[in-house]
Amino acid sequence: MKKYLSVLFSVAVLLLLLCSCSSEEKLDIVHVTDIHFAGREYFDYKGIYAESNDSNGSGKQMKYLDDILDAFIEEMKQLKPDYIIVTGDSTYAGAKESHLALTEKLRPLLEKDIKILVLPGNHDIEMPTYIYPNGGYEETVTLTPDEYREVYADFGYSGGISYDPSSLSYVYDTGMGVRIFMLDTNVAYGMLYGSLNNEKMAWLEKELAACKEAGDTPLVAGHHTVLEHNKRFNFGYRLNNSADVEALLADAGCTLYLCGHMHTQHIVSDEYLTDIVGGAFSVYPHRYGVIEFFKTGWNYESLVTDVDLYAEKTGSENPDLINYSDYGYAFFYNNAYSQGKESLSYVISDTELLEKYADFTAKVNVAYFGGMVSDLDLSFAEQFLVDAEGSSWCGYVESILNNPVDHISCSSTKDDE
């Protein structure tokens, strides 16, 4: 929607002011997650590929994901961050072709002296995977962990100061008093769940101690969450041993953890840690986080990729891209509307009321994934929860309405610790 463009402009002005008024040395970091990139060459958006994607309820915008990623890359060339952190699920289903296409897509940013650090999600390695040419499908090869290291050698898997021998975790020293910890949080590749086993924990504890001894600040990233973001989405999304990991991070003085996996733009904090789930880049409104990291703290803002502007600048004649803020919203809204209506139809027989509530839940879903539930008219939410009781979407919407605030910005200073 057009309102996101005004938000983008306001945030950009804010960041400009922050940069201009602060003389403190800082790192500029971008966080992006759950790109779920496929690549055009082997993934024609038609036939079984389009059907399976558009009906699975995830809201992934695969038809124009190449274009959206191109728009992001152009924005990065203008923003020129020091680092881009990618917290997993970089590919649609782990196909080797997708990984290779993604690295070629991102490589021009390396040539602009922007360092890109990646880590694997549950969709990236040792997956049963396919390509979808000409409306059909063919089984293809995925990557092993060793092959993943090779493919992403220029994207974090070379130049680090420590690599965990038991996983794909590593530490990158920025040379500016900050060490970036990229954690492989997968229990096993291809599975939903996350945990740090004894070997990973021992390595992490050792490296955090070294960071502390050096007087550096740790910035930690993984695919799965450490803190609870939604009571309905803990199992499979939050680390199985999250309490142990949180205690370890707190002892090391870590105040910021970046992750993905849930696909929603969401921020939670406790006494020690702020845990930021970045909105899935593959899902409208295609967010990414911008972090200014100082020795005395950090600022975080979530921005929206401006596909409309990119289409205008590149002279696109595709009406979907020229008006993408409307097209992208409608695609995700319709996806959620269909799911909501089907769920609610089991408990609501009144046609008019069913349409009203299906519309409401679709808007809630889109706003939740975009981190902006506070924008919604929630005047009849209480009545909805009564009328829709017993449906799966009632419980889902209720879990969202328990925390109806924006989740697109936050900050921390040493005074806050």
C-alpha positions in Angstrom: 0.0 0.0 0.0 1.0 3.6 -0.6 1.3 4.3 3.2 4.4 2.1 3.3 6.2 4.5 0.9 5.6 7.5 3.3 6.9 5.3 6.1 10.0 4.6 4.0 10.6 8.3 3.4 10.2 9.2 7.0 12.6 6.6 8.2 15.1 7.5 5.6 15.1 11.1 6.8 15.4 9.9 10.4 18.4 7.8 9.5 20.0 10.6 7.6 19.6 12.9 10.7 21.1 10.2 13.0 24.1 9.8 10.7 24.7 13.5 10.4 24.4 14.4 14.1 26.6 11.6 15.5 30.3 11.7 15.3 30.7 8.3 17.1 32.2 5.6 15.1 29.6 3.1 14.0 28.9 0.1 11.8 26.0 0.2 9.3 24.5 -3.2 9.1 21.5 -4.5 7.1 19.6 -7.6 8.2 17.6 -9.6 5.6 16.1 -13.0 6.0 14.0 -15.7 4.4 14.6 -14.6 0.9 13.5 -18.0 -0.4 15.1 -17.3 -3.8 14.5 -19.7 -6.7 15.8 -18.0 -9.8 14.1 -17.5 -13.1 16.2 -19.8 -15.3 15.0 -23.0 -13.8 11.8 -21.9 -12.0 9.2 -20.8 -14.5 6.3 -19.3 -12.7 3.5 -21.4 -14.2 2.1 -24.8 -13.9 2.7 -26.8 -10.7 5.2 -24.3 -9.3 2.8 -21.4 -9.4 -0.1 -23.7 -8.2 1.8 -25.1 -5.2 3.2 -21.8 -4.1 0.0 -19.8 -4.4 -2.1 -22.3 -2.5 0.3 -23.2 0.4 -0.7 -20.1 2.4 2.8 -18.8 2.9 2.2 -15.6 0.9 5.6 -15.9 -0.8 5.7 -13.6 -3.9 7.6 -15.9 -6.1 6.4 -14.5 -9.4 8.3 -11.2 -9.0 10.9 -12.2 -6.4 13.7 -11.7 -8.9 12.6 -8.1 -9.5 12.0 -7.4 -5.8 15.5 -8.7 -5.1 16.9 -6.5 -7.8 15.2 -3.5 -6.2 16.8 -4.4 -2.9 20.2 -4.7 -4.4 19.9 -1.2 -6.0 18.8 0.2 -2.6 21.9 -1.4 -1.0 24.2 0.2 -3.6 22.7 3.5 -2.5 22.7 2.8 1.3 26.2 1.2 1.2 26.1 -0.6 4.5 29.3 -2.2 5.9 27.6 -5.6 6.3 24.5 -7.4 5.1 23.5 -10.3 7.4 21.3 -13.0 5.9 19.8 -15.2 8.5 18.8 -18.3 6.6 16.3 -19.7 4.2 18.0 -18.0 1.4 16.6 -20.4 -1.2 13.1 -21.7 -2.0 13.9 -25.3 -1.3 17.7 -25.7 -1.3 18.3 -26.4 -5.0 21.9 -26.0 -6.0 20.8 -23.9 -9.0 19.0 -21.5 -6.6 22.1 -21.1 -4.4 24.4 -20.4 -7.4 21.9 -17.9 -8.9 21.6 -16.1 -5.6 25.4 -15.7 -5.2 25.6 -14.3 -8.7 22.8 -11.9 -7.9 24.5 -10.6 -4.8 28.0 -10.6 -6.0 27.9 -7.0 -7.4 27.4 -5.8 -3.8 30.7 -7.5 -2.8 32.3 -5.4 -5.6 30.9 -2.3 -3.8 32.9 -3.3 -0.7 29.7 -4.5 1.1 30.5 -7.6 3.1 27.7 -10.2 3.1 27.5 -12.8 5.8 25.1 -15.8 5.4 24.0 -18.7 7.5 21.8 -21.7 6.6 18.1 -22.0 7.4 16.0 -25.2 7.4 15.3 -24.7 3.6 18.9 -24.4 2.4 20.7 -27.7 2.8 20.1 -31.5 2.2 16.5 -30.9 1.1 14.5 -33.0 -1.3 14.2 -30.4 -4.0 13.1 -29.8 -7.6 13.3 -27.3 -10.4 10.2 -26.3 -12.3 10.9 -25.7 -16.0 8.1 -25.2 -18.6 5.3 -25.7 -16.2 6.6 -29.1 -15.0 9.0 -30.3 -12.4 12.2 -32.3 -12.2 14.1 -33.6 -9.2 17.5 -31.8 -8.8 20.4 -31.7 -6.4 20.8 -29.8 -3.2 23.9 -28.9 -1.2 25.8 -30.7 1.4 27.2 -28.7 4.3 30.7 -28.8 2.7 29.3 -27.7 -0.6 27.4 -24.9 1.2 30.8 -23.6 2.5 32.2 -23.7 -0.9 29.3 -21.9 -2.7 29.3 -19.2 0.0 33.0 -18.9 0.4 32.8 -15.2 -0.4 29.8 -14.7 1.8 31.2 -15.4 5.2 32.8 -18.8 4.9 36.2 -17.3 4.4 37.8 -14.5 6.3 36.2 -15.4 9.7 38.3 -15.6 12.8 36.7 -18.9 14.0 34.6 -21.6 12.4 32.7 -24.3 14.5 34.0 -27.7 13.3 30.6 -29.3 14.3 28.4 -26.9 12.3 28.2 -24.0 9.9 28.6 -21.4 12.7 31.3 -18.8 12.5 32.6 -15.5 14.0 33.5 -12.5 11.9 35.6 -9.7 13.4 34.6 -6.3 12.0 37.8 -4.7 13.3 35.7 -2.0 14.9 35.1 -3.5 18.3 32.2 -5.7 17.2 32.3 -9.4 16.5 29.4 -10.9 14.5 28.4 -14.4 15.5 26.6 -16.3 12.8 25.0 -19.3 14.4 23.9 -22.5 12.6 20.8 -23.1 14.7 19.4 -26.1 12.8 18.8 -29.4 14.7 19.2 -31.1 11.3 19.0 -29.6 7.8 15.6 -29.9 6.3 13.8 -29.9 9.6 11.7 -27.1 11.2 13.3 -27.2 14.6 16.3 -25.4 16.0 18.7 -26.0 18.9 22.4 -25.6 19.8 23.7 -29.0 20.8 26.6 -29.5 23.3 29.3 -29.1 20.6 27.8 -25.9 19.3 27.3 -24.5 22.8 30.8 -25.3 23.9 32.2 -23.5 20.8 29.9 -20.5 21.3 30.8 -20.2 25.0 34.5 -20.3 24.1 34.2 -17.6 21.3 31.9 -15.3 23.4 34.5 -15.5 26.2 37.3 -14.6 23.7 35.1 -11.7 22.5 34.6 -10.4 26.0 38.3 -10.7 26.9 39.2 -8.7 23.8 36.8 -6.0 25.0 34.6 -6.4 21.9 30.8 -6.3 21.6 29.0 -9.4 20.3 26.2 -9.1 17.7 24.6 -12.5 17.3 22.4 -13.9 14.5 20.7 -17.2 13.9 17.7 -18.6 12.0 15.6 -19.6 15.0 14.4 -17.2 17.8 15.8 -17.1 21.3 12.9 -15.3 23.0 9.2 -16.0 22.6 7.4 -14.0 20.0 4.0 -15.7 19.9 2.8 -18.4 22.2 1.3 -20.3 19.3 4.7 -20.4 17.5 7.3 -21.6 19.9 7.8 -25.2 19.0 9.7 -25.4 15.8 10.5 -21.7 15.8 12.2 -21.0 19.1 15.4 -22.7 20.0 14.7 -25.9 22.0 17.4 -24.8 24.5 16.6 -21.1 24.3 17.0 -20.5 28.1 20.5 -21.8 28.0 21.4 -19.8 25.0 19.9 -16.6 26.4 21.9 -17.1 29.6 25.1 -17.5 27.7 24.4 -14.4 25.6 23.5 -12.3 28.7 26.7 -13.3 30.4 28.7 -12.2 27.3 27.0 -8.8 27.3 25.0 -9.5 24.0 22.0 -7.1 23.7 20.9 -7.8 20.1 20.0 -11.1 18.4 18.8 -11.1 14.8 16.9 -14.0 13.3 14.1 -15.1 10.9 12.1 -18.3 10.3 8.8 -17.0 11.6 8.4 -14.7 8.6 6.7 -12.0 10.7 8.4 -8.6 11.4 8.5 -8.8 15.2 10.6 -7.5 18.1 10.6 -8.6 21.7 12.9 -7.7 24.6 13.6 -8.9 28.1 16.0 -7.7 30.8 19.1 -8.5 28.8 18.3 -9.2 25.1 16.4 -7.8 22.2 15.4 -10.5 19.8 14.4 -9.2 16.3 12.7 -11.5 13.8 13.0 -9.9 10.4 10.0 -10.1 8.1 10.5 -12.7 5.4 11.9 -10.8 2.4 9.9 -13.1 0.1 6.6 -11.9 1.6 5.0 -8.5 1.2 6.0 -5.8 2.2 9.5 -7.2 1.6 11.2 -5.7 4.7 14.8 -5.5 5.7 16.4 -4.1 8.9 18.9 -1.3 9.1 21.1 -1.2 12.2 23.5 1.5 13.4 25.8 -0.3 15.8 27.8 2.0 18.2 30.1 1.1 21.1 27.5 2.7 23.3 24.4 0.9 21.8 22.5 0.5 18.6 19.5 1.8 16.6 17.2 -0.5 14.5 14.7 0.4 11.8 12.8 -1.9 9.5 12.5 -0.5 5.9 10.4 -1.6 3.0 11.9 -2.4 -0.4 10.5 0.2 -2.9 9.6 -1.9 -5.9 7.5 0.9 -7.4 10.4 3.3 -7.5 12.7 0.6 -8.9 10.2 -0.2 -11.7 10.0 3.6 -12.5 13.7 4.0 -12.6 14.3 1.0 -14.8 11.5 1.9 -17.2 9.4 -1.2 -16.6 6.1 -1.4 -18.5 4.7 -4.1 -16.2 1.7 -2.7 -14.4 2.1 -5.1 -11.5 5.6 -3.7 -10.8 4.8 -0.1 -11.5 2.0 -0.3 -8.9 3.6 -3.0 -6.8 2.6 -1.5 -3.5 -1.0 -2.2 -4.4 -0.3 -5.5 -6.3 1.8 -7.0 -3.6 -0.7 -6.1 -0.9 -3.6 -7.5 -2.9 -1.7 -10.8 -3.6 -0.9 -11.4 0.1 -4.4 -10.1 1.2 -6.2 -12.5 -1.2 -4.0 -15.4 0.0 -4.9 -14.7 3.6 -8.6 -14.0 2.8 -9.1 -17.4 1.2 -7.5 -19.2 4.2 -9.5 -17.1 6.7 -12.8 -17.6 5.0 -12.4 -21.3 4.8 -11.5 -21.6 8.5 -14.3 -19.3 9.6 -16.9 -21.0 7.4 -17.0 -23.9 9.9 -18.3 -21.7 12.7 -20.0 -18.8 10.9 -23.0 -19.4 8.7 -24.1 -15.9 8.1 -22.7 -14.9 4.6 -22.4 -11.2 5.3 -20.7 -11.8 8.7 -18.4 -14.4 7.1 -17.3 -11.9 4.5 -16.7 -9.2 7.1 -14.6 -11.4 9.3 -12.6 -12.9 6.4 -11.7 -9.4 5.4 -10.8 -8.5 8.9 -8.5 -11.5 9.4 -6.8 -11.0 6.1 -6.0 -7.4 7.0 -4.7 -8.6 10.4 -2.5 -11.2 8.8 -0.9 -8.8 6.3 -0.3 -6.2 9.1 1.1 -8.8 11.4 3.7 -10.0 8.8 4.5 -6.3 8.1 5.0 -5.5 11.8 2.2 -2.8 11.8 -0.9 -4.2 13.5 -1.4 -0.8 15.2 -2.6 0.6 11.8 -5.7 -1.5 11.9 -9.3 -0.8 13.0 -9.7 -3.2 15.8 -13.1 -1.9 17.0 -14.9 -5.1 16.5 -12.0 -7.5 17.4 -13.6 -8.5 20.7 -16.9 -9.5 19.0 -14.9 -11.4 16.3 -13.2 -13.5 19.0 -16.7 -14.4 20.4 -18.3 -15.2 17.0 -15.3 -17.1 15.6 -14.5 -19.2 18.6 -13.6 -22.8 17.7 -12.0 -21.9 14.3 -8.3 -22.2 13.8 -8.0 -18.6 12.7 -9.7 -17.3 15.8 -6.8 -18.5 18.0 -4.3 -17.2 15.4 -5.8 -13.7 15.3 -6.2 -13.7 19.1 -2.4 -14.4 19.4 -1.7 -11.4 17.2 -4.1 -9.0 19.0 -2.4 -9.7 22.3 0.4 -7.4 21.2 -1.1 -4.9 18.8 1.8 -2.5 18.4 4.3 -1.7 15.7 7.5 -3.8 15.5 9.6 -1.8 13.1 12.0 0.1 15.3 13.9 -0.1 18.6 17.1 1.0 20.2 19.5 0.3 23.1 22.1 2.1 24.9 24.4 1.1 27.8 22.2 3.1 30.1 19.3 0.7 29.2 21.3 -2.4 30.2 
